[in-house]
Amino acid sequence: GLPGERGGAGRPMVDYSSQVVAENVTMWLWPAFCAIPISELYGKNFCSEQTAPFLFSFVKRSNTLSNAVAAEILGKTTSKLRGQVIEKFIDVCNQLMQDRNFFAVFSIVSALQTTPIFRLKQSWKAVSRSHMVSWEELEHLVNPLGNYEEYRRVIANTKRSPYLPYMGAVTKDLTGMLETPNKLSKDPPVLINWRKMKIVGRIFLMIGDGRVEDYDLGVQPALQEYLTEYKELEESQMYEISRSLEPPDGQKKSKEKVSQARKPRRASPRKERDAGDATRTLDEVDASLKDLSSALTTYTNLVKKLQTIAEQNSQALANGRPSGGKFSEGIKPVSSPRLVDGIKPAVSPRPRGGSRSPKVTSPGPDEAKVAPLPRGRSPRVSGGERVRPEDYSATPPLPRKGSRPAPDRNVHMSRSSTFSAGLVAKADLSEKDEANKLSVIVAELQRNEVIVKNCLGTARSQVSAGLGGDQGIGIG
């Protein structure tokens, strides 16, 4: 039969109120719990069904309850109805907490956490917010972190009998005690491990205190018969039913929907507006990318030019003369006055208040006769060649009275040449430094250009996908 109809002649739990279901579940589990003798918990007896048959029978009822809860949820055909069933079992758990039936609470919560139920996203969306708050509290209660810290806190504050403890925590504690020796020493004097004895005794006392009194709750025979006669479904069967009710993402629910061609839906006005804004933003990014490419080209050309100038200066420095590049323009060694046929013109100092034209002194016996320099004209020497004005400007003036003698021209020439060569070397180094810096900038610009291009392509594809489908629009 269908899930939820496997309990024989009895009626399923969804046909009753949450309080009735909680009371009948408690009354169904209570006799099995009271039948467990403490002797089944001694030593390793609880580890085998042969030595602990009543304990295993009680645990099997828990598994039956979990299977029945999951089957009744899967028995509903719509997500809304399944959400209502989930809400009912959350209410059942809240009622079981009031009845102090912690064992049944763990069983129902574990059923809702199984894969066939937990994967029903649409069904869980139909659950109300208030029920989801209660569900989160139940999940916190059964959380095994901290050795069931929250559950131990709750049951430690439970002073009223009767109650049904969670046997999973009981067997876990007993398993831990198995690894602890009963005696701390074998040689006399023998020391008994009293700490272990206290922990084991506290466990037995907690179980005994829980069944000092009996429950006095209402019983529905049809529901009791349903739980007793229920035939469990295999987990693989429940998973297949769950997949048929809510197929995974990307698959169709039925063959009819698979055969029908899905028509493309028009994007909503808000999505179109967002896509328009994204497109305008992408256009601005595209324009910025063009500016970046132009700047990259400019920087690349400048680096090439600087490298060429640096090479020319290096070669010129090796040959002893400047190259006349960008950074070495105007850096020339101070040369000696030009000699024409071995004859040097002599210029007297400029008289105060007189004519600004330089006055040529009388030639000596071994010097050529040089006419005075007219305004705006260059003098001629005896060889007939005109003396250029820069020859006069390069000639150091005669010393005045009381001044120190002029320095040696050869020393002046050597110092000037050394200074000029140093300037050329510094210019060459500065050009190399500028070229290296610009090379780094160019490399960074190239990386940025690649990143911007990739982001631009991704963003455009996302805008197209946002206009054509259900996916959101994002610019990365």
C-alpha positions in Angstrom: 0.0 0.0 0.0 0.9 3.7 0.0 3.1 5.1 2.8 0.8 5.8 5.7 -1.4 2.9 4.9 0.9 0.1 6.0 -0.4 -0.1 9.6 -2.9 -2.9 9.0 -6.4 -2.1 10.0 -5.3 0.8 12.2 -5.6 4.5 11.4 -2.4 6.6 10.7 -1.2 9.3 13.0 -2.2 12.1 10.7 -5.8 11.3 11.4 -5.5 12.4 15.0 -4.6 15.6 16.9 -1.1 16.3 18.0 -1.9 15.7 21.7 -3.6 12.3 21.0 -0.7 11.2 18.9 1.8 12.2 21.6 -0.1 10.4 24.3 -0.5 7.2 22.3 3.1 7.1 21.3 4.1 7.5 25.0 1.7 4.7 26.0 3.0 2.5 23.2 6.7 2.9 24.3 6.1 2.9 28.1 5.5 -0.8 28.6 8.6 -1.7 26.6 10.7 0.7 28.6 9.5 -0.6 32.0 10.2 -4.2 30.9 14.0 -3.5 30.6 15.8 -5.1 33.6 18.8 -3.3 35.0 20.8 -6.5 34.6 20.8 -6.0 30.8 22.8 -2.9 31.4 25.6 -4.6 33.4 29.0 -5.0 31.8 28.7 -5.8 28.1 25.2 -7.3 28.2 23.7 -4.3 26.4 25.9 -4.9 23.4 24.1 -8.1 22.2 20.5 -8.8 21.5 20.9 -12.2 23.1 21.9 -10.8 26.5 19.6 -7.7 26.3 16.4 -8.7 24.4 14.1 -6.2 26.1 16.5 -3.3 25.4 16.7 -4.2 21.7 12.9 -4.6 21.5 12.5 -1.1 23.0 15.0 0.3 20.5 13.2 -1.4 17.6 10.0 0.5 18.5 11.9 3.7 18.1 13.0 2.7 14.6 9.4 1.8 13.8 8.2 5.2 14.9 10.8 7.0 12.8 9.9 5.0 9.7 6.1 5.6 10.2 6.6 9.4 10.5 8.6 9.6 7.3 6.2 7.3 5.5 3.2 9.5 6.4 4.9 12.6 5.2 5.7 10.9 1.8 2.1 9.7 1.6 0.9 13.2 0.7 0.9 14.2 -3.0 1.4 18.0 -2.7 4.1 20.0 -1.0 1.5 22.0 0.9 0.0 18.9 2.5 3.5 17.5 3.3 4.3 20.8 5.0 1.2 20.4 7.1 2.2 16.9 8.2 5.6 18.2 9.1 4.0 20.9 11.2 1.8 18.3 13.0 4.8 16.2 14.0 6.7 19.3 15.2 3.6 19.9 17.4 3.7 16.2 18.5 7.4 16.7 19.6 6.4 19.8 21.7 3.7 17.8 23.4 6.1 14.9 24.0 8.5 17.4 25.7 5.7 18.2 28.1 5.1 14.5 28.8 8.9 14.1 29.4 9.1 11.5 26.6 12.6 12.4 25.4 13.1 9.0 23.7 10.1 9.6 21.3 11.3 13.2 20.6 14.7 11.9 19.4 12.9 9.3 17.2 10.6 11.8 15.4 13.4 14.4 14.9 15.7 11.8 13.4 12.9 10.9 11.0 12.5 14.5 9.9 16.3 14.7 9.5 16.6 11.7 7.1 17.5 12.4 3.5 14.1 11.5 2.0 12.4 14.1 4.2 15.0 16.7 4.6 15.5 17.1 0.9 11.9 18.1 0.3 12.6 21.8 -0.1 9.2 22.8 -1.3 7.6 21.0 1.5 9.8 22.7 4.1 9.0 26.1 2.6 5.3 25.4 3.3 6.1 25.1 7.1 5.1 28.3 9.0 7.7 30.5 10.7 6.6 29.7 14.2 7.0 25.9 13.5 10.4 26.5 12.1 11.4 28.3 15.3 10.2 25.2 17.3 12.1 23.0 14.9 15.4 24.8 15.5 14.9 24.3 19.3 14.3 20.6 18.8 17.4 20.3 16.6 19.4 22.0 19.3 18.1 19.5 21.9 19.1 16.4 19.9 22.5 17.9 18.8 25.2 15.4 19.8 27.8 18.1 20.2 29.3 18.3 23.6 28.2 14.7 24.4 24.5 15.8 24.1 25.1 18.8 26.3 21.6 20.4 25.9 19.8 17.1 26.4 21.7 16.4 29.6 21.0 19.8 30.9 17.2 19.3 30.3 17.0 15.8 31.8 19.1 16.9 34.8 16.4 19.5 35.6 13.7 16.9 35.2 12.7 15.9 38.7 9.3 14.6 38.1 8.5 11.0 37.3 7.6 9.3 35.0 9.9 10.1 32.0 11.5 8.2 29.2 15.2 9.0 28.7 17.1 8.8 25.5 18.7 5.3 25.5 21.3 6.3 23.0 23.0 8.6 25.6 22.7 5.8 28.2 24.4 3.2 26.1 27.1 5.7 25.1 27.9 6.4 28.7 28.0 2.7 29.5 30.3 2.0 26.6 32.7 4.6 27.9 32.7 3.0 31.3 33.7 -0.4 29.7 37.1 1.0 28.9 37.6 2.2 32.5 39.1 -0.4 34.8 37.1 -1.4 37.9 40.3 -1.5 40.0 43.1 1.1 40.0 45.7 -1.5 41.1 46.0 -5.2 41.0 48.6 -5.6 43.7 47.6 -5.2 47.4 46.3 -3.0 48.7 43.6 -3.2 45.9 42.2 0.2 45.1 38.6 0.2 43.7 37.7 2.8 41.0 35.0 4.5 43.0 34.6 7.2 40.4 33.5 4.6 37.8 31.1 3.0 40.2 29.5 6.4 41.0 28.9 7.1 37.3 27.4 3.7 36.6 25.2 3.9 39.7 24.0 7.4 38.6 22.9 5.9 35.3 21.0 3.1 36.9 19.4 5.5 39.3 18.3 7.8 36.5 16.6 4.9 34.7 15.0 3.7 37.9 13.7 7.1 38.9 12.0 7.5 35.5 9.7 4.6 36.1 8.8 5.0 39.7 5.3 6.2 38.7 3.2 5.2 35.6 1.7 7.4 32.9 -2.0 8.0 33.1 -2.8 9.0 29.5 -5.6 8.2 27.0 -5.2 5.3 24.6 -6.7 5.0 21.1 -6.8 1.3 20.2 -6.8 2.0 16.4 -3.7 4.1 16.7 -2.0 1.5 19.0 -2.8 -1.2 16.4 -1.4 1.0 13.6 1.9 1.4 15.4 2.2 -2.2 16.4 1.3 -3.7 13.0 3.2 -1.1 10.9 5.4 -2.6 8.2 8.5 -0.5 7.7 9.6 0.8 4.3 13.2 0.4 3.1 15.1 3.6 3.1 15.9 3.2 -0.6 12.2 3.0 -1.4 11.5 6.1 0.6 14.2 7.9 -1.3 12.8 6.9 -4.6 9.3 8.2 -3.5 10.9 11.4 -2.4 12.6 11.9 -5.8 9.3 11.3 -7.6 7.5 13.9 -5.4 10.2 16.6 -5.8 12.7 15.8 -8.5 16.2 17.2 -8.3 16.9 20.6 -9.8 16.9 20.5 -13.6 14.6 17.5 -14.0 10.9 17.5 -14.8 8.3 16.2 -12.5 6.3 14.2 -15.1 6.6 12.9 -18.6 4.0 15.5 -19.8 6.1 18.4 -18.6 9.2 16.8 -20.1 7.6 16.6 -23.6 6.4 20.2 -23.5 8.9 22.7 -24.7 9.5 25.3 -22.1 8.7 28.8 -23.5 11.2 31.5 -22.6 9.7 33.8 -20.1 10.0 37.5 -20.5 12.2 39.2 -17.9 10.3 41.3 -15.3 10.4 45.1 -15.6 12.7 45.3 -12.6 15.1 42.8 -14.1 15.1 44.7 -17.4 15.8 47.9 -15.5 18.7 46.3 -13.6 20.0 44.8 -16.9 19.9 48.3 -18.5 21.9 49.8 -15.6 24.3 46.9 -15.8 24.7 47.4 -19.6 25.4 51.1 -19.1 28.0 50.3 -16.5 29.6 47.8 -18.8 29.8 50.5 -21.6 31.6 52.7 -19.1 34.0 49.9 -18.2 34.6 49.3 -22.0 35.4 53.0 -22.5 37.8 52.9 -19.5 39.4 49.8 -21.0 40.0 51.6 -24.3 41.7 54.5 -22.3 43.8 51.9 -20.5 44.9 50.4 -23.8 45.8 53.8 -25.1 47.8 54.6 -22.0 49.5 51.2 -22.3 50.6 51.9 -25.9 52.0 55.4 -24.8 53.9 53.9 -21.9 55.3 51.1 -24.2 56.6 53.6 -26.8 58.1 55.8 -24.1 59.9 52.8 -22.6 61.3 51.9 -26.0 62.5 55.5 -26.5 64.2 55.6 -23.1 65.9 52.3 -23.7 67.2 53.6 -27.0 68.5 56.8 -25.4 70.2 54.9 -22.6 72.0 52.7 -25.1 73.1 55.7 -27.1 74.4 57.4 -24.0 76.3 54.3 -22.9 77.9 54.0 -26.3 78.8 57.8 -26.3 80.2 57.5 -22.8 82.5 54.7 -24.0 83.7 56.9 -26.9 84.3 59.9 -24.6 81.6 62.2 -26.0 77.9 62.8 -25.1 75.2 61.3 -27.4 72.9 64.4 -27.4 69.9 62.3 -26.2 66.9 63.6 -24.4 68.5 63.6 -20.9 72.0 64.7 -22.1 70.9 67.6 -24.3 72.8 70.8 -23.3 75.5 68.8 -21.4 78.7 69.6 -23.3 82.3 69.7 -22.0 83.8 73.2 -21.7 86.2 73.5 -24.6 89.2 75.6 -25.0 89.1 78.7 -27.2 89.2 78.0 -30.9 92.6 78.4 -32.4 92.9 79.6 -35.9 96.2 78.6 -37.5 97.7 78.5 -34.0 96.8 82.1 -33.3 94.6 83.0 -30.3 92.8 86.3 -30.1 93.3 88.3 -26.9 90.5 90.4 -25.5 90.9 93.1 -23.0 88.5 93.6 -20.1 85.4 95.7 -20.8 85.9 99.3 -19.7 83.4 100.8 -17.2 81.0 103.1 -18.7 82.5 102.7 -22.1 81.4 100.8 -25.2 80.1 97.3 -24.7 82.1 96.0 -27.7 85.2 94.0 -26.7 88.5 95.8 -27.2 91.3 94.0 -28.8 94.8 94.7 -27.4 97.8 95.5 -29.5 99.3 92.3 -30.9 102.7 91.2 -29.9 105.5 90.4 -32.2 104.4 86.8 -32.6 100.6 87.5 -32.8 98.5 88.3 -35.8 97.0 91.7 -36.2 93.3 91.7 -35.3 91.1 94.7 -36.0 88.8 96.0 -33.3 85.4 94.3 -33.2 82.8 96.5 -34.7 79.2 96.3 -33.3 77.4 93.5 -34.8 80.3 92.2 -36.8 82.9 89.5 -36.3 86.6 90.3 -36.5 89.0 88.8 -39.0 92.4 87.5 -38.3 95.4 87.7 -40.6 94.6 84.5 -42.3 91.4 86.0 -43.6 89.1 83.7 -41.6 86.3 85.4 -39.6 86.5 84.8 -35.8 83.1 83.6 -34.4 81.6 85.4 -31.4 81.5 82.2 -29.4 85.3 82.1 -29.6 85.4 85.3 -27.7 82.7 84.2 -25.3 84.7 81.0 -24.6 87.9 83.0 -23.9 88.3 83.8 -20.2 88.6 87.6 -19.5 91.9 89.2 -18.4 92.4 89.5 -14.7 91.9 92.8 -13.0 94.4 94.5 -10.8 94.8 92.8 -7.5 93.0 89.6 -8.7 94.5 86.2 -8.7 96.1 84.9 -11.9 93.9 82.9 -14.3 94.1 79.1 -13.8 95.9 76.9 -16.1 93.8 76.3 -19.2 94.9 72.6 -19.5 93.8 71.9 -15.9 90.5 73.7 -16.6 90.0 71.6 -19.7 90.6 68.3 -17.9 88.2 69.2 -15.0 85.5 70.3 -17.3 85.7 67.2 -19.4 85.5 65.0 -16.2 82.5 66.9 -15.0 80.8 66.7 -18.3 81.4 62.9 -18.5 80.0 62.5 -15.0 76.8 64.3 -16.1 76.5 62.1 -19.1 76.9 59.0 -16.9 74.2 60.3 -14.4 71.9 61.0 -17.3 72.5 57.5 -18.6 71.7 56.0 -15.2 68.6 58.2 -14.8 67.3 57.1 -18.2 67.9 53.4 -17.3 66.0 53.9 -14.0 63.1 55.7 -15.8 63.0 52.9 -18.3 62.9 50.2 -15.6 60.1 52.1 -13.7 58.1 52.4 -16.8 58.6 48.8 -17.7 57.1 47.9 -14.3 54.2 50.2 -15.0 53.6 48.7 -18.4 53.6 45.1 -17.0 51.0 46.2 -14.4 48.9 47.9 -17.0 49.0 44.7 -19.1 47.8 42.6 -16.2 45.0 45.1 -15.4 44.0 45.1 -19.1 43.7 41.3 -19.0 41.7 41.4 -15.8 39.3 44.1 -17.0 38.7 42.2 -20.3 37.9 39.0 -18.5 35.5 40.8 -16.1 33.9 42.6 -18.9 33.2 39.4 -20.8 31.8 37.7 -17.7 29.6 40.6 -16.9 28.2 40.8 -20.4 27.4 37.0 -20.3 25.7 37.4 -16.9 23.6 40.3 -18.2 22.5 38.2 -21.2 21.7 35.3 -18.9 19.7 37.6 -16.6 17.6 38.8 -19.4 17.0 35.4 -20.8 16.5 33.2 -17.7 15.9 33.1 -14.0 19.4 33.7 -12.9 20.3 36.9 -11.2 22.5 39.6 -12.6 25.9 40.0 -11.1 28.9 42.0 -12.2 32.1 40.3 -11.0 
